[in-house]
Structures are given as C-alpha cells and as structure tokens.
Amino acid sequence: MKANNPIPASFSTSDGDIGTAPNGGRAHQSLIAHTERLVLRTWKVRDGVWCVVGNGLSNQTFVEGPEGLIAIDTGESIEEMTAALEMIRAETKAPVAAVIYSHFHYTSGTKALFDVPDVPIWGHTRIEQNLGQAGTELSAVGARGLIHQFGIALPDEGEDALVNSGLGIGYRNKSHSPFTPGFIPPTHTFDSPTTTTLAGLRVELTPAPSDADDSVTIWFPELGVCVHNIVWPALFNVFAIRGEEYRDPRVLLAGIDHVLGLGAEHLVASHGPPMSGTEPIRKEVTDYRDSIQYLWDQTVRGINKGLTVDELSEFVQLPDRFGRSFLTQQHYGLAEHHVKQIYTGLRGWFDGDESRLLPTPPVEKARRMIEGFGGTEEVRRQAREAVDDLDLRWALELSSWLVHCEEDDDGRADGGTAGDRQLLAFVLREVAQRTTSANVRNWSLTRALELEGRLDMDRHRVHRFSTGIVMNAPLKSLHALRVLLDPIKAAGRHQHLLVELGGVTGGMMLRDGVAIPTDGSGADFSASMDVATWAAIMASKAKLSDQLGSGAVRTDHPDDVAAFFACFDHAGLSA
C-alpha cells in the first residue's frame, strides 16, 4: 500500500538541521527557532487586553473592563501568578474584578489574587472533579510521564539541556519554586453555553473539550477577542507521549469550528503568542482545523482498508501545505503518533496483526530475535551500522532488543549490559537531536540519561500521593488504594474497614483479592485520624505502624487495621 504522500521523516538525517541553543542544548534548528515564540513577554493584544507568555507552561491573560480586570487562568502556583501580576501592573492598576478558568490545568495560582474570593470565579462544572482525580490512581505513571514529556529532569546546560516544551519554555519556571498551590474553586460553574457580564463586559462561555474535557472558549464580542484552549502553537496533541485519555478529534473539530465562526479580530490561547487580524486568523485556524480532520479521516480510511497501526503511521502523513503555519508544525508531538492514538481510540489495541493476538513475552521475544540474528555481537554490529547510516528507526529497534532481553529487579524488560544500555542511549540521543518534536526530544533524552545511569527514575515507579492532593480529597485517596492492592496478600481475606478522616467517613472492603470502596456502613472494625496524619501516611512521610503506636491513629483493633492496610503496595502502609 502506497502512502498518501511522500513520507517526511519524524527526524532529520541531515547534520545541517541540527543546531545549538544558547544553553548548549543540541536540537533540530526548527525546534530551537520555535523557542522565540515562547519566551517571557507581556503581549499587548489590543487596548485593555494583555497576555503574559513564557511565565510558565501556560499563559495568563488579562482583560480590562469598565469595572476592573478579568484574570483568565492563574498558572500552576501562587508564585507563578504573582509574577504575572507584577508584569501586568506595569500596564494597568485596575483591580481584579473576576477570574475565569479556561480548564483545570492552570488554576493553582488564584490565591495570589486573594485568599477568600470577593469577586466571581467562573469555570466548568468538572474542574474540581478533574483536579480531585489528578495524582490518585495513576500518580506514579502520571508523574513519570510529566518528567519524560516535559524534560523536567534534563540539565540546565549542555547538549542534553531543555530547549523548550513545545507549548512553553518549560513545564515550570524554576524561579517560582517552591510552587505553592493556591487553587480556589469556581463560585460560578456551567456545562453548557453561558452568557454573563463580568467587569462590565459581555462574556460568552462555551464548553470546548480539547486536552481536557472541561476546556472552555471565552468570547468578548465587544472587544473582538477570543481566549481559548483549543488552537495551540503547534499541531494539536491527539496523543500525549506522557499518556492521557483519548482526545477525540471529532469533538475537537466542533470547538475549532466555533472559534472560526466568531470572526475574532484577536485570538489568545492558553499557550503561545496571541494572533491578530480577522483574515490571518481565519486562514491559519482553518489550516489547523483541517490538519486534524485530515489525520482522522485518512486514519479511518486506512482502517477500513485493513491497515495495521504501524502501516497506518506510514500511510497517513500530513501534506506539505500544512507546513506553512507554525500552528501545524510538529513541534510538540508527531503526526505518526497521533495516527496510532486515533486507531486505538476508535478500535482498541488489536489491529489485525496476527502476531499481536498472542504475542511472545517481551524478554523471550528479544532473546529469540537476537538468536535469530546470529547472537548479540551480530545485533550490536548491525545496530552500529544502522547508526552510521542514520537508519535510526532500525538502530532503535535493534539496540532495544539488547536491553529488553533481560528483566530488571522489578520484572520489567529493562536489563542488558552497560555497553548495550549505552548503545541504546546513543541512538536515543541521535533521535532527540534530529526530531522537531519537543515531546520526543525530551522523552528520548530522559530515557538516555536513565540508561546511562545518570538519572534514577525508580522512585517514579513507586505509587505516591502528594500531601496537598490528599488534604483536598482524603476519601478519594483512600478509595484509590484499590489499585495498589496486592492480591496475593489479600487472598482469602473478607474484611470491611471504616475510616474516619477529620470528620469525613468512608470505607474499604477486602473481598478475596479485590478492594471495594464503600461508605463504611456495617464495617467489621474502624480507625480514625485527622486528615494531616492520613496525608503524611499516604505521602510516605509517616508510617501507619508508628502512628498506631503513638495514638495518632485511633482504633480498638490496631492489629486488624495494620494487617488490613499491609495488603496494599504502599510504603506508608506497610508493616
């Protein structure tokens, strides 16, 4: 099956495309140039409208009305929003009259504005629920994914230094440490198109799911200004390399069509620089929209032809016409990854490739492949030859066999000799320096550093809960323990525990290898403690056994409580 277009590589094979950023980071010239769009700056969009770009991963936008200032998004910490306010005070002294959250990702700096809101805070009804779910059941893989995708562990200088994160300079501005959380819940929520008046301005709020199902588009008809989280400064990430729920392009297209229908004179995004001019906006956003539909339509076309996931990644590539705008450049993710995500989002993991139906376990497969190639030395020789030829896809596959043919102590297919891990790291670094994708560069370099023993990621493979998340939602953290149950330790157990956490009660039932969240009614025994104690235990800053001994955890059945919680794979709860 021939591809729809000549296949552009996801990385360059020309040394001339590799450049060096000011901090020494070696990367594709296009990715280095993209940094200029993301540097720290206050953009004056029009009279009374400003956007702070580069202060963190996201923007903070300010719209001045007759009655004061509307702050849109407050970043990821009090320190981040404080810095944005300092920048905006050089432009206006108007008091803050309202806050709007575009989605739940950037709502943690609101306490920089006030401790107790005396002005309206508007946001989608799902914001609090989404924040409550973050960092609970998938905390370990979630944290690990952020580190890989955003290059959080990369050095500040040298060839592996972070160049940018695609949507921003970096995940967080290090000068904002310690990143104090300061979320204040919305005082006004909605889940359907809503019109209101804020600071004396008419505001239309329209749900527009994108990378979050609580995203909204904010329209100021009197100003011709649209603020949104749906048109990004790079090709939209249908697939996030850190791992996320499926982002359905069909839903996304409806939100983009709404933006196009507004005929905005100014477009201000959650990420990247603002855009002005009705006609330039129409042209660029239309290209952005059509690139996403193209990926979806052609993936479905290939699915109906019977192509597998890997065949689809070759079959579906964006035509050259989508290269004329930075909005459709692959500076964040890669089109070939988005195609795979569309397939799995629509059809699941089995794509008709017979070998995937009952696959050989990874370690055994790698060993057999190496044996079939004539042994490890032959695989190493061919891998090095592929590197010399800049056949990096093949080099990556061959060198990965050498690492995946052995298990580590946790049973992961991640062993190999020091030399083999170094070879795989070398290939990953070549990929990182040649790709336009910030996601792929950051992931590849993070993995390379781990393979070389220069970065320890083991602690990010241990489930942990942040103190702040537990304090905000103690029962959710209790119920999230079900995904940490060791079924061998819990085999044959039929017990029901009620837990009281600072006046709030919930329960957990063990039923022969399964943990079931309950309200605690009819429990066999109980335990109570304040929320701070529970948070310390869940964050592995304290041990349950010590808290039982000190009386901080109160119960008439200490041995039963200890044995119950010892069934969970969690350091703070272990005996």
N, C-alpha and C positions, 0 to 999 in steps of 0.2 A: 504494500500500500504506500503510495507516494504521499508525502506531506503536502499540506495546502500551500506552503510557501517554502522558499529556501530556509533552512533551519539556522537561525542565529544561535551561536553558542551561548551558554549561560556564563561563560568566562572567555576571556580573550587569549588567543595563542600568540599574540604579538607583544614582544617585550616593550615596544614603544607605547603601549597602552597603560603600562604600569608607571605610577608616579609616587612622589614622596610628599606627604602632608607636612605642615610646619612642625608638628610634634614628632616627625620621623616615621609616622605610620606609612607603610607601603600598601598601596591600593590602586585600583583602577582610576585612571585620570578623571573619568566621568563621576565617580563617587566622591572623589576629592573636591571637584568643582561644585558638586551638589551642596557641600557644606556651606557655601556662601549664602544659600537661601535660608539657612537655619541659624545663623549667628545672632547673638544677643542684640536686639534693637527694638525701639518703640516705633512702630509704623503709624503714621497719621493717615487713616483711611479716607477721611473727609472731615469737615468741621464737626467737632464733637464726638468723633469715633476714633479710638486708638486700639492697637493690638500689640501686645508685648510678645515678641518671638524670641526664642532662644534662652528663656529663663529656666526652662526645664524641658521635659519631653513635649509638653503641650503649651499652647498659647494661653494668655489671659487677655480678654477683650473687655473694653470699657466703652459704654455708650452714654453720652450725656444728654439728659432731657431737661425740660423746664424745672423739674423738681429735684434734680440731683443725678447721680451717677448709677448706671446699671453695670454691675460686675458680672461677666459671663465666664464661668469656670474659675476655680480658685487653686488649681495646681495640686501637688501631692504632699504639701506640708505647709505649716504656718510660715516657715522661713521663706519658702518659695513665693507665697502670696505677699508677704511683707516686702520682699524685693521688688515685686511687680508694682505694688502700691507706691513705693518710693520713686520708681521710674515714672509712674503716671502723674504723680504730684508735681512733676516739672511741667505738665501740660494743663492741669486743671486742679482747682481746690474744691470742686463741688463735692458735697457729702454723698456717701453711698446711700442710695435710696432703694435699691433692690438687688437681688442676686438671682442668676439663672444658671442651672447646671445643664450643660449640653448632654452629659451622660455620666455614669457613676465613676469613671476612671479618675476624674480630676476635680474632686470635691473636698479635698482634705486640708485646704488652707483657709477655710471660711472664718475660723476663729482669729485670723489676723485682722478681720474687719470688726468683729465684736464677739463677746463671749455669749451673750444672750441676744438673739435677733430682735430688733425693734423695727425691722423692715421685712417685707415679704421675700421669701426664698422659694423660687419655683423650680420644679423638676418632675421628671416622670415618676409614676407611682412605683416602679420597680427598683428605683435607686437604692433604697435601704435594703431590700431583699438581696439585690446583687452584691452589695457591699458585705452583707452578712454571710454570703456563701463563699466569698473570696478567702482563701487561706485556711479552709477547714478540711474537707475530704481530700482535696488534691494539693495540699500545702507543699509537700516535698517536691513533686514534679513541677508544680507551678513556680516555685522559687528557682528551681534548676533551669526551667525554661526561660525565665527572665534573664538569668545570668548569661545563658548561652546567646539568646537572641539579641540582647542589648549590649553585649560585651562589657558587662559590669565589672568583671574580674580582669579585664585587659589592662596592661600597664599604661601609664600616662605618657611615656615616651618610648621611642624605639620602633622597629619595623612592625611590631605587633600592636602598637598603640591604637586606641579607638580613633577612627576618623569621623564617623557620625553614626547615628542610629536610624537613618533613613527618614524618620518623621521629625527628628530633633537632633541636637548636637549629641545628647546622651540621654540615658534613662533618667538620671537626676543630676543636678548641678551640685558638685561636691561642696561648694561654698555654703550650701543650705543645710549641711549636717548640723544637728542630728535628725533632721527630717521629722519634726514634731507633728503628729497627726492632729488635725483640727476640724474634723467634719461636723457640720451642723445639719440635721435633717431638714428637708424642704418643709416649709409651712403651707405650701400650696402645691398639690400634685394633680396630675392629669394623665390619661392614657388614650386620649383622642384629641383631634384638632381643637385648640382652645384659643380664644382671643381675650386679651386683657389690656389694661392700661397700667404702665409702670413708669414712674418718674415723669409722668405727664405725656408719655409716648404710647401710641398704639403698638401692641406686640402680638404677633400671631405665632403660636407654638404648635408645631406639627410633628408627631412621632415619625421617626425616620430611621429604623434599625439599620445599623452598619456593622461595626465590630462589637457593638453592644446593643442588646435589644431594648435599651432604654434611651437610645440616642434621639435627640430632637433637633429639628431645624427651626431657627428663630428668625423671624422676618419683621423688619421695621419698615412698613410701607411708606411712612412719611419721609424716611431718610434714604430709601432705596438700598438698604443694607441687609444682607442675609448672612447670618452666623450659623455654622453647621459643623457636623462631624461626619461628612459623607463624601466630600471631594477632597482627596488628600494630595500632598505634593509629590506623589509617586503612585505607580499603579496600585490599585486597591488590593489589600491583602486578603484574598479569599482564603488562603492558607497562611496561618502564622506558624513559623517554624518552632515556636515555643510550645505549641499545642493549644488549641482552643476548640470550642464547639463550632459546628458547621455554620458558615456565613453564607446564606443562600443568595446568590447573585440576583435572582428574580425579585426578591424583597428589596435588595439594594437599588435596583433599577427604578423602582417606583419612587423612592426617595430622591434620586437624582433627577428624575423627570419633574418632580415637584419643584426642585430648585431651578431647573431650566424654565419652568412655567412662570416663575416670579418675575423674570426680566430684570434681575437685580443690576444696579449700577456698581455695587461693591459686594465682593464675596470674601468673607472672613472665615477661615477654617479653624478647627481645633489644633491643627498642625500646619507649619509652613507659612509662607508670606501671603498677605491678602492680595486680591486681584481687583482691578477696577476697569470700567468700561463695559457697557452692556454687550457690545458686539464681540470683543475679545473673550469675555466670559462665556458667551453663548457658544463660540467656536471651540474653545478649549474644553469646556464641560461636556459638550456633545461628543468630542473625541474620547474623553474619559469614560463617558457612559457607554459609547459604542464598543470600546475595548473590552469592557466587562461582558457585554452581551455577546460579543464575538467569541470570547473564551467559553461561555456557557453553551451557546448554540453549536459551536463546532465540536465541543466535547460530546454533547448529546448526539450529534451526527455520527461521530466516531463510535460511540457506544452502540448505536443501532447497527453499525457495520460489523460489530463483533470485535472491536479492538480492545486489547488489554490495557491496563493502566499505563504500563511502560510504553506501549505502542502509541497510546494517545498523547503522551508527552512529546513524542516526536512528530505526530500528525498535526497537532494543534500548536501553532506559533503565531504570534501577533504579526500582521503585515507591517511593512516599513512605514506606512502612513501614520501609524500610531507612535512613531518616533519623533514627531515634530513638536510635541509638547512635553514639558517636564512632568506634567500630571500623569503621563502614561509611561514614563521611564521606569525600568526595573531597578530602582534604587532602594527599594525596601525588600520585597520578596521577588520571586521568579515566576513567570508565566507557567513554566513546566510543572512547578509545584502546585499552582492554583488548579491546573487541569486535573491533577490527581485528586485534589480535595473535592472538586466538583463531582468526580466519579464516585468517590467513597460516600460523599454526602447524599448522592442520589441512589446509589446501588449497593452500598456496603463494601466490605473488604474483598469479596471473591469476584474476580473479574473474568473468569473463564479460562485463566491459565491453569492447565491441569496440575502443574507442579505445586500450586498453592493450595490445592484441595486437601492434601495430606502431606505437608512438607516434612522433609528430614529436619530433625532438630538442628539449630544453628551450628553448634560446635561440631557435631558429626558431619554436617554438610561441608563445613570449611575443611575438615580433615580429609574428607574424600576428594574434594576438589584439588587440594594440594597434592594428594597421592596421584590423582589422575593426570596432573600436570608434570609429574616426574619428581616430586619432592619439593621441600622448602627452598632449596638452593635455586631450583629452576624457576619457582614462583618469584623469588626475590630478583633473579636476573631479569625476568620479563617485566616485573614491576619497574625496576630501574630503567630499563629500555623504554618503557612507555612514558616515564617521566622525561627522559631525554628527548623523546619525540613530541612532548607536550600532549600526549594522548591521556589526559588527566582522568577522564571517566574510567578508562581501563586500569590505569595505575591505582586509582582509588579502590576499585573492586579487588584487584589482586592483592594489594597491601593489606586490605581489611581482612582477607582470609587468614593471613599470618597472625593477626591479633585475635580473631574470633575463633580460632581453632582450640582455644583453651578457656576454661572458666576462671573467673576470679573467686575470691573467698565467699562472695555473696551469690554465686551461681550464675552470674552474668557472663555472656560470651565476650570476655574482655581480658585476655591474658597476653600471651606472646612474649618473646624475648625483648630485652631492652632495645636491641637493634631493630627488631621488627616494629616496635611501637614508634621508634624514631623515624623509620621509613614512612609509616602512615602519617605521622605528624608532618613530615616534609611535604608529602603530597597535599595534605590539607592546607598547608601554608601557601603552596603554589596556587591552589584554588582560591584561597582568600585574597591573594594579591591581584587576581585576574578577574574576579567577578564584579559586576556593577551593583550587586545586591548587598546592602548593609547587613541584612539578616544572615545571609550565607557567610559573609566575611567574618562576622562576629562569632557565629556558631563554630565555624571551622577553626578559627584561632583559639577559641576557648578549649575546644577538644584537643587541639595540637598541644597546648600548654599542659593539659592533663596527661596526655600520653607521654610527654617528656618528663613528667614528674615535677613540673614547675608550678602546678596548680592542683590542689587537693579538693575534689568535688564530693568526697564521700559523705561529708556532713549534710550535703543537699540531697542525699538519698535516704535520709532518715526523716520520718514524718515529725513535724514540729508545728506548734501553733504559736503565733505571736501573742504577747500579753495583751496588746490593745484589742485584737480581734476577739479574744476570749472574754475580756472585760465587757465588750459591747454586746456579745451574744453568747453567754455562758452555756445555755442549753443546747445551742447549735453545735458547740464544740463537744459537749457530752454525747450527743446523738451521732456526731461524725466519727466517734470511736468505732462504730460498727465496721468501718473499712480497715481498721487496724487489728481486728480480732485474729488471733492465731487459732485456727480450727482444731489443731491437734491438742492444744492446751485446754480448749473449751469442749472437747469431745465428751459427750455423756452428761454435761452439766445442764441442769434445768433450775435456774435461779433468777430471781427478779429483785432488782435493787432500785430503791427510791433515793434520789439525790436532791438535797435542798441546798441551793446556792444563793445565799443572801436574800432569802425570802421567796425565791422562784424555785418551783419544784418540777422535776422531770424524772424519767426512769429509763432503765435499760434491762432487757430480759435476755438471758442466755438460754438458747434452746438447741442444745446438742450441735454446737459448731456454728450457730448463727446468732448474731446480736441484733435485737429488735428494739428500736426506740419506742418508749411508752410515756404515758403521763405519770407513771408511778403507782397508779391505783392497784391495790391488792399485792403490793410488794412483800417479799419474804423478810427483808431487813432494809435498813436505811442508813444514810450518812448525811451529815450536814456540815457546811463550812461557809466562810464568806467567799465572795467572788474573787478577791485578791489571792486567797490561798489556792483556789482552783486554777486561776490563771497562771500562778507560779508553777504549779504541778504540770499543767498542760504545756507550758513553755519549757519544761525540763529544767527549770531553775530551782526546783524543790522536789523532794521525793515524797510520795504518798506515805511510805513507811515512817519517815521522820515526822510528818505532820500528824499521823495517827498517834505516834508516841508522845508528841508534845501537847496533844489535845486540840490542836487547830482543826483537825477533822474529828467531828463528834459522832460516835456510834456506840451502840450496845453490842455490836458484833464485829469487833476490829479484825479478827482473823478471817471471817467470811468476806468482809469488804476487801481486805488485802488480796485474798485468793481470787475474788471476782475480778478485780482490776488487773491482776497479774496475767490474765488470759489475753491481754491486749499488748501488741507490739509497740510499746511506748516507754521511753527511758524513765519518765517521771512516775509511771505507774508500776514499774517492775518491782519485784520483791527485793 
